Amino acid sequence: MARSIEKVFTFFIVIILSILLLDLLGPFIANSITPASDQVSNILHNTWVGVNHIAHTGSNTYGATG
């Protein structure tokens, strides 16, 4: 019986501490999302442009002169 009470008590303590931690880190996380998404977007864009340059997609000329 005491073991069950200890597990329930521990569960609620962990939940409370998690909520407090999220409350403390919330502004930091919210302010970091936009710069991180911009960096990921730049990386993906540059990767796509690099693949296009390597594969020569979209030009359909392949060095032909007309």
Residue, then its C-alpha position, 0 to 999 in steps of 0.5 A: m500500500a505504501r509503495s503505491i502511494e509513493k508511486v502516485f506521489t512521485f508521479f505528481i511531483v514529476i508532473i509539477l516539476s515538468i510544468l515548472l521547467l516548461d514555464l521557465l524554458g517557454p520564452f527561450i524555446a519560443n524565441s529560438i523556434t524562428p531562427a532555427s526554422d530559418q536556418v533549416s530552411n536555408i540549409l534545405h534551400n541551398t541543398w536543393v539548389g546544389v542538387n539542381h546544379i549538379a543534375h542540371t535540372g530545369s535547363n534542358t540545354y546541356g551545353a547545346t548551342g541552339 
